[in-house]
Amino acid sequence: LTAVLDWEFCHAGVPAEDLTYCKYLIEKILPWDEFMAVYYANGGPQISEARMHFFQVWRTLHLSILTGFARGVFERAADQDLRIATIGYNTMPKQLRDLAGDLARAVGV
């Protein structure tokens, strides 16, 4: 085995969606502005800040829904795996806080 491909969220999309999905990981190893400079220098299309804000909110909303679903599955006893409980009870509140921050930044608060 040389690779694993996760096709779970595979769909036709736009570059801004992919970039915002991986932004938090990239920022751990490289300043975002530096990454985007390399992205543009290698032919990446220009992306407006408004579009990036939209997809940042979209990404966090999507993750919030998924973690909320995990919580519901555990609460309904459909899956009693403690990893599911952790996602629902630990990660979901963090996602909702991130979503509030993303929304505030998107509207300029």
Rosetta silent file (secondary structure, phi, psi, omega in degrees, C-alpha in Angstrom):
SEQUENCE: LTAVLDWEFCHAGVPAEDLTYCKYLIEKILPWDEFMAVYYANGGPQISEARMHFFQVWRTLHLSILTGFARGVFERAADQDLRIATIGYNTMPKQLRDLAGDLARAVGV
SCORE:     score description
SCORE:     0.000 S_00000001
   1 L     0.000  123.500 -179.688    0.000    0.000    0.000 S_00000001
   2 L  -111.066  -15.251 -179.478    1.530    3.302   -1.056 S_00000001
   3 L  -161.425  156.979  173.240   -1.422    5.663   -0.569 S_00000001
   4 L  -126.962  127.510  177.391   -4.928    5.962    0.753 S_00000001
   5 L  -106.992  128.392  178.508   -7.434    8.208   -0.994 S_00000001
   6 L  -101.967  106.857 -176.289  -10.395    9.471    0.994 S_00000001
   7 L   -94.556    9.549 -172.863  -13.211   10.134   -1.461 S_00000001
   8 L   -54.247  -42.520 -177.206  -15.773   10.919    1.245 S_00000001
   9 L  -109.898   20.320 -177.505  -16.166   14.601    0.324 S_00000001
  10 L   -63.877  129.655  175.831  -15.165   14.337   -3.332 S_00000001
  11 L  -167.390  163.013  174.791  -17.057   16.747   -5.601 S_00000001
  12 L   -70.995  127.946 -176.716  -16.511   19.312   -8.320 S_00000001
  13 L  -141.903 -159.351 -179.610  -15.522   22.474   -6.521 S_00000001
  14 L  -125.841  155.397 -178.219  -13.504   25.641   -6.688 S_00000001
  15 H   -56.037  -37.105 -178.200   -9.930   26.345   -5.551 S_00000001
  16 H   -60.112  -35.791  179.364  -11.054   28.605   -2.694 S_00000001
  17 H   -65.607  -46.593  179.569  -12.906   25.712   -1.087 S_00000001
  18 H   -63.894  -41.742 -178.614   -9.872   23.431   -1.196 S_00000001
  19 H   -64.000  -44.211 -179.866   -7.558   26.174    0.052 S_00000001
  20 H   -69.329  -28.073  179.387   -9.709   27.053    3.044 S_00000001
  21 H   -66.761  -34.134 -177.767  -10.103   23.382    3.908 S_00000001
  22 H  -102.834   -1.344 -174.652   -6.350   22.938    4.301 S_00000001
  23 H   -55.736  -45.627 -176.401   -5.468   26.460    5.496 S_00000001
  24 H   -64.245  -28.620  176.364   -5.317   25.628    9.200 S_00000001
  25 H   -76.537  -41.609  179.941   -2.842   22.809    8.495 S_00000001
  26 H   -62.675  -41.516 -177.884   -0.676   24.903    6.194 S_00000001
  27 L   -63.709  -16.218  176.942   -0.472   27.736    8.728 S_00000001
  28 L   -74.729  -21.008 -177.161    1.160   25.316   11.181 S_00000001
  29 L  -121.550  -14.643 -175.878    4.209   25.019    8.920 S_00000001
  30 L  -155.206  135.980  175.743    4.213   28.121    6.708 S_00000001
  31 L   -57.618  138.292 -175.336    2.734   31.630    6.928 S_00000001
  32 H   -57.237  -41.706 -179.712   -0.424   31.767    4.807 S_00000001
  33 H   -61.047  -38.877  177.463    0.763   34.771    2.784 S_00000001
  34 H   -65.613  -43.446  178.682    3.933   32.893    1.806 S_00000001
  35 H   -59.528  -47.299 -178.223    1.923   29.845    0.801 S_00000001
  36 H   -65.603  -33.889  176.977   -0.435   31.943   -1.336 S_00000001
  37 H   -61.835  -43.261  177.669    2.505   33.722   -2.995 S_00000001
  38 H   -66.963  -40.658  178.094    3.878   30.334   -4.072 S_00000001
  39 H   -57.332  -49.816 -179.892    0.373   29.230   -5.113 S_00000001
  40 H   -67.532  -40.475 -179.935   -0.041   32.298   -7.359 S_00000001
  41 H   -62.265  -24.257 -179.832    3.537   32.081   -8.685 S_00000001
  42 L  -101.950   20.626  171.619    2.771   28.542   -9.848 S_00000001
  43 L    97.759    3.583  177.720   -0.371   29.463  -11.751 S_00000001
  44 L   -64.239  140.432 -179.333   -3.077   29.366   -9.109 S_00000001
  45 L   -69.144  150.133  176.284   -6.033   31.601   -9.995 S_00000001
  46 L   -64.172  138.530 -178.885   -6.575   34.836   -8.080 S_00000001
  47 L  -129.405  127.986 -179.053   -9.096   34.409   -5.276 S_00000001
  48 L   -72.454  154.630  176.462  -10.846   37.301   -3.569 S_00000001
  49 H   -61.848  -37.119  179.600  -10.843   37.678    0.199 S_00000001
  50 H   -61.208  -40.989  179.246  -14.650   37.611    0.128 S_00000001
  51 H   -67.095  -40.423  177.506  -14.601   34.219   -1.569 S_00000001
  52 H   -63.794  -41.585  177.246  -12.054   32.906    0.923 S_00000001
  53 H   -61.418  -43.507  179.474  -14.213   34.163    3.816 S_00000001
  54 H   -56.966  -50.565 -176.036  -17.276   32.457    2.339 S_00000001
  55 H   -73.740  -23.110  172.613  -15.559   29.111    2.045 S_00000001
  56 H   -65.762  -45.230  177.029  -13.957   29.443    5.490 S_00000001
  57 H   -63.757  -44.183  179.833  -17.442   29.795    6.958 S_00000001
  58 H   -57.714  -46.717 -179.164  -18.700   26.988    4.701 S_00000001
  59 H   -60.688  -48.239 -177.440  -15.898   24.644    5.829 S_00000001
  60 H   -69.075  -36.138  175.247  -16.436   25.297    9.514 S_00000001
  61 H   -61.999  -45.235  179.059  -20.217   25.013    9.164 S_00000001
  62 H   -58.923  -47.751  179.093  -19.782   21.683    7.379 S_00000001
  63 H   -65.229  -35.310  177.089  -17.481   20.365   10.104 S_00000001
  64 H   -64.245  -40.918  178.008  -19.889   21.637   12.786 S_00000001
  65 H   -63.613  -44.233 -179.496  -22.742   19.725   11.194 S_00000001
  66 H   -64.121  -42.267  178.990  -20.670   16.546   11.025 S_00000001
  67 H   -69.574  -33.486  174.594  -19.583   16.784   14.660 S_00000001
  68 H   -65.456  -38.058  176.132  -23.172   17.532   15.663 S_00000001
  69 H   -61.736  -42.294  178.596  -24.274   14.438   13.777 S_00000001
  70 H   -60.720  -42.636  178.577  -21.717   12.386   15.733 S_00000001
  71 H   -61.708  -44.622  179.364  -23.122   13.730   18.991 S_00000001
  72 H   -62.493  -40.480  178.809  -26.661   12.846   17.942 S_00000001
  73 H   -60.855  -43.174  179.631  -25.640    9.324   16.942 S_00000001
  74 H   -67.649  -44.326 -177.608  -24.089    8.784   20.373 S_00000001
  75 H   -65.142  -31.905  177.801  -27.043   10.311   22.246 S_00000001
  76 L   -83.240    1.211 -179.724  -29.534    8.108   20.368 S_00000001
  77 L    63.561   21.973  176.074  -27.356    5.097   21.260 S_00000001
  78 L   -73.073  -26.716  176.559  -26.982    4.280   17.561 S_00000001
  79 L  -149.526  115.999 -177.276  -23.237    4.101   18.156 S_00000001
  80 L   -99.156   17.174  176.361  -21.781    3.935   21.660 S_00000001
  81 L   -64.030  128.003 -178.354  -18.150    4.187   20.570 S_00000001
  82 H   -65.564  -22.083  174.665  -16.439    6.645   22.904 S_00000001
  83 H   -66.006  -36.821  176.557  -14.556    8.130   19.947 S_00000001
  84 H   -65.806  -43.156  178.002  -17.940    9.224   18.547 S_00000001
  85 H   -59.968  -42.793 -179.969  -18.827   10.721   21.933 S_00000001
  86 H   -61.014  -43.722  178.068  -15.526   12.614   21.985 S_00000001
  87 H   -60.530  -45.852 -176.757  -16.208   14.080   18.562 S_00000001
  88 H   -70.398  -41.775 -174.052  -19.693   15.143   19.593 S_00000001
  89 H   -94.006  -23.521 -178.455  -18.986   16.464   23.060 S_00000001
  90 H  -102.018  -51.046 -174.089  -15.434   17.758   22.693 S_00000001
  91 H   -77.834  -37.882 -177.693  -14.981   18.757   19.068 S_00000001
  92 H   -57.083  -48.695  178.344  -18.463   20.098   18.315 S_00000001
  93 H   -59.891  -36.072  176.713  -18.275   23.005   20.822 S_00000001
  94 H   -64.907  -41.533  178.668  -14.851   23.946   19.425 S_00000001
  95 H   -62.782  -40.771  179.685  -16.259   23.881   15.899 S_00000001
  96 H   -66.446  -37.573  175.106  -19.136   26.143   16.938 S_00000001
  97 H   -64.497  -42.857  177.047  -16.698   28.619   18.529 S_00000001
  98 H   -61.557  -40.128  179.640  -14.623   28.547   15.329 S_00000001
  99 H   -62.919  -43.080  177.763  -17.780   29.104   13.294 S_00000001
 100 H   -60.592  -41.830  177.714  -18.695   32.158   15.368 S_00000001
 101 H   -66.947  -41.059  178.007  -15.201   33.567   14.824 S_00000001
 102 H   -61.914  -43.455  178.892  -15.287   32.821   11.094 S_00000001
 103 H   -64.002  -42.759  179.601  -18.652   34.572   10.765 S_00000001
 104 H   -61.768  -44.424  178.381  -17.431   37.585   12.707 S_00000001
 105 H   -65.085  -37.282 -178.038  -14.341   37.911   10.498 S_00000001
 106 H   -66.154  -33.371 -179.146  -16.427   37.457    7.341 S_00000001
 107 H   -98.782    2.054  174.542  -18.740   40.327    8.231 S_00000001
 108 L    79.754   27.048  178.959  -15.947   42.503    9.617 S_00000001
 109 L   -81.120    0.000    0.000  -16.937   42.489   13.291 S_00000001
